[in-house]
């Protein structure tokens, strides 16, 4: 499954600069510079980021459907 940022029309490689290691734990950054974690290892952080992105995309779809429906 390819992930695109809003407004992007091409796929970019997984953004590795989102991840960092501190105090024996892994974290990832989301827009606005907020960190999510800690995770035991980078693989777990990557899985969590994928889940986070998928959840945000679903929420975005629900939000846009709600905006498009008559009130």
N, CA, C and O of each residue as an XYZ file, in Angstrom:
284
protein
N       0.842     -1.181      0.000
C       0.000      0.000      0.000
C       0.883      1.239      0.000
O       1.755      1.384      0.857
N       0.659      2.132     -0.959
C       1.436      3.351     -1.026
C       0.768      4.420     -0.184
O      -0.457      4.528     -0.142
N       1.602      5.213      0.492
C       1.101      6.315      1.300
C       1.543      7.620      0.671
O       2.706      7.780      0.299
N       0.619      8.544      0.557
C       0.902      9.858      0.007
C       0.549     10.905      1.048
O      -0.402     10.743      1.813
N       1.320     11.973      1.069
C       0.931     13.103      1.892
C      -0.158     13.859      1.147
O      -0.255     13.774     -0.077
N      -0.966     14.591      1.879
C      -2.018     15.388      1.245
C      -1.388     16.310      0.208
O      -0.429     17.025      0.494
N      -1.935     16.281     -0.985
C      -1.435     17.128     -2.046
C      -0.318     16.523     -2.875
O       0.039     17.085     -3.910
N       0.246     15.396     -2.456
C       1.303     14.746     -3.222
C       0.684     13.818     -4.253
O      -0.308     13.144     -3.978
N       1.264     13.787     -5.419
C       0.756     12.904     -6.463
C       1.725     11.778     -6.767
O       1.413     10.891     -7.561
N       2.895     11.799     -6.147
C       3.872     10.739     -6.361
C       4.249     10.128     -5.029
O       4.159     10.772     -3.984
N       4.672      8.873     -5.081
C       5.084      8.171     -3.868
C       6.537      8.494     -3.556
O       7.395      8.444     -4.437
N       6.804      8.821     -2.313
C       8.165      9.048     -1.864
C       8.566      7.893     -0.962
O       7.706      7.271     -0.337
N       9.854      7.595     -0.886
C      10.287      6.507     -0.008
C       9.905      6.783      1.444
O       9.695      7.928      1.843
N       9.822      5.712      2.218
C       9.524      5.826      3.639
C      10.454      6.859      4.259
O      11.668      6.772      4.077
N       9.933      7.803      4.963
C      10.721      8.918      5.476
C      11.456      8.510      6.751
O      10.918      8.622      7.852
N      12.691      8.035      6.589
C      13.456      7.493      7.713
C      13.831      8.558      8.728
O      14.084      8.229      9.887
N      13.876      9.822      8.334
C      14.236     10.868      9.280
C      13.171     11.075     10.349
O      13.366     11.863     11.275
N      12.066     10.386     10.231
C      11.018     10.461     11.253
C      11.407      9.708     12.521
O      10.812      9.935     13.575
N      12.376      8.835     12.440
C      12.715      7.957     13.563
C      13.955      8.442     14.296
O      14.892      8.964     13.693
N      13.940      8.257     15.606
C      15.152      8.524     16.375
C      15.194      7.622     17.603
O      14.174      7.104     18.059
N      16.383      7.455     18.111
C      16.648      6.577     19.245
C      17.153      7.436     20.397
O      18.107      8.196     20.232
N      16.519      7.319     21.563
C      16.924      8.082     22.745
C      16.589      7.286     23.992
O      15.527      6.669     24.075
N      17.487      7.297     24.956
C      17.262      6.606     26.240
C      16.818      5.164     26.051
O      15.880      4.706     26.704
N      17.495      4.450     25.157
C      17.224      3.033     24.889
C      15.819      2.760     24.368
O      15.287      1.668     24.573
N      15.214      3.731     23.701
C      13.880      3.546     23.128
C      13.828      4.239     21.771
O      14.624      5.131     21.478
N      12.873      3.810     20.955
C      12.677      4.386     19.623
C      11.414      5.223     19.600
O      10.441      4.921     20.290
N      11.439      6.279     18.799
C      10.336      7.216     18.645
C      10.198      7.570     17.172
O      11.135      7.396     16.393
N       9.011      8.073     16.791
C       8.870      8.665     15.471
C       8.202     10.017     15.617
O       7.466     10.269     16.572
N       8.473     10.879     14.656
C       7.928     12.225     14.663
C       6.750     12.324     13.710
O       6.741     11.725     12.635
N       5.762     13.094     14.130
C       4.632     13.383     13.257
C       4.672     14.874     12.945
O       5.476     15.615     13.512
N       3.809     15.301     12.050
C       3.766     16.720     11.696
C       3.638     17.578     12.936
O       2.965     17.214     13.900
N       4.289     18.712     12.894
C       4.276     19.614     14.037
C       5.401     19.329     15.008
O       5.561     20.035     16.005
N       6.192     18.285     14.721
C       7.332     17.961     15.569
C       7.007     17.146     16.798
O       7.873     16.952     17.651
N       5.781     16.664     16.914
C       5.407     15.830     18.061
C       5.977     14.428     17.906
O       6.058     13.895     16.800
N       6.370     13.840     19.029
C       6.947     12.497     19.025
C       5.941     11.481     19.535
O       5.147     11.765     20.432
N       5.987     10.294     18.951
C       5.183      9.159     19.416
C       6.152      8.071     19.853
O       7.131      7.794     19.160
N       5.889      7.464     20.976
C       6.738      6.416     21.499
C       6.614      6.408     23.009
O       5.752      7.100     23.549
N       7.411      5.679     23.684
C       8.579      4.929     23.213
C       8.206      3.546     22.671
O       7.174      2.976     23.023
N       9.077      3.030     21.808
C       8.946      1.691     21.264
C      10.235      0.930     21.552
O      11.318      1.509     21.633
N      10.088     -0.381     21.705
C      11.217     -1.233     22.080
C      12.321     -1.243     21.025
O      13.505     -1.313     21.354
N      11.918     -1.174     19.746
C      12.909     -1.201     18.669
C      12.368     -0.442     17.470
O      11.208     -0.032     17.447
N      13.222     -0.262     16.481
C      12.825      0.515     15.306
C      11.697     -0.166     14.526
O      10.806      0.505     14.004
N      11.738     -1.485     14.450
C      10.692     -2.205     13.726
C       9.323     -1.905     14.338
O       8.357     -1.667     13.613
N       9.241     -1.915     15.650
C       7.973     -1.609     16.316
C       7.560     -0.159     16.065
O       6.376      0.132     15.894
N       8.532      0.742     16.044
C       8.241      2.146     15.753
C       7.726      2.291     14.318
O       6.797      3.060     14.071
N       8.320      1.560     13.377
C       7.879      1.613     11.985
C       6.461      1.076     11.840
O       5.648      1.644     11.111
N       6.169     -0.017     12.535
C       4.814     -0.573     12.497
C       3.809      0.424     13.071
O       2.722      0.610     12.525
N       4.184      1.058     14.169
C       3.292      2.035     14.802
C       3.067      3.238     13.891
O       1.955      3.759     13.822
N       4.110      3.684     13.193
C       3.947      4.793     12.266
C       3.007      4.414     11.132
O       2.137      5.201     10.760
N       3.173      3.224     10.583
C       2.280      2.765      9.519
C       0.840      2.745     10.010
O      -0.062      3.206      9.310
N       0.619      2.215     11.205
C      -0.724      2.181     11.790
C      -1.252      3.607     11.993
O      -2.415      3.882     11.698
N      -0.414      4.499     12.487
C      -0.808      5.891     12.713
C      -1.243      6.549     11.392
O      -2.286      7.199     11.329
N      -0.434      6.371     10.347
C      -0.751      6.968      9.047
C      -2.061      6.408      8.502
O      -2.902      7.164      8.014
N      -2.241      5.099      8.579
C      -3.476      4.476      8.089
C      -4.691      4.989      8.860
O      -5.740      5.247      8.270
N      -4.551      5.134     10.165
C      -5.648      5.650     10.993
C      -5.978      7.080     10.616
O      -7.148      7.441     10.494
N      -4.947      7.901     10.429
C      -5.176      9.296     10.049
C      -5.857      9.393      8.689
O      -6.726     10.241      8.486
N      -5.466      8.531      7.762
C      -6.088      8.530      6.442
C      -7.562      8.152      6.531
O      -8.398      8.763      5.867
N      -7.892      7.134      7.360
C      -9.294      6.737      7.533
C     -10.099      7.863      8.174
O     -11.218      8.152      7.752
N      -9.523      8.496      9.195
C     -10.216      9.609      9.841
C     -10.439     10.760      8.864
O     -11.491     11.399      8.875
N      -9.458     11.014      8.035
C      -9.576     12.068      7.031
C     -10.701     11.758      6.046
O     -11.459     12.651      5.665
N     -10.812     10.489      5.632
C     -11.888     10.090      4.724
C     -13.253     10.272      5.378
O     -14.185     10.769      4.746
N     -13.371      9.874      6.633
C     -14.630     10.025      7.358
C     -14.977     11.504      7.486
O     -16.127     11.892      7.280
N     -14.004     12.316      7.820
C     -14.228     13.749      7.975
C     -14.712     14.366      6.669
O     -15.663     15.147      6.664
N     -14.061     14.019      5.562
C     -14.456     14.584      4.274
C     -15.835     14.092      3.837
O     -16.592     14.849      3.228
N     -16.170     12.846      4.136
C     -17.510     12.352      3.820
C     -18.563     13.105      4.621
O     -19.638     13.420      4.110
N     -18.244     13.392      5.893
C     -19.185     14.130      6.743
C     -19.369     15.545      6.223
O     -20.478     16.076      6.268
N     -18.297     16.168      5.728
C     -18.398     17.515      5.183
C     -19.232     17.538      3.909
O     -19.954     18.502      3.654
N     -19.136     16.478      3.110
C     -19.830     16.412      1.828
C     -21.317     16.055      1.962
O     -22.099     16.307      1.046
N     -21.703     15.476      3.088
C     -23.098     15.054      3.232
C     -23.977     16.256      3.599
O     -23.528     17.184      4.272
N     -25.226     16.223      3.148
C     -26.147     17.322      3.476
C     -26.443     17.342      4.977
O     -26.501     16.299      5.627
N     -26.624     18.516      5.496
C     -26.885     18.670      6.938
C     -28.356     18.789      7.211
O     -28.761     18.925      8.366
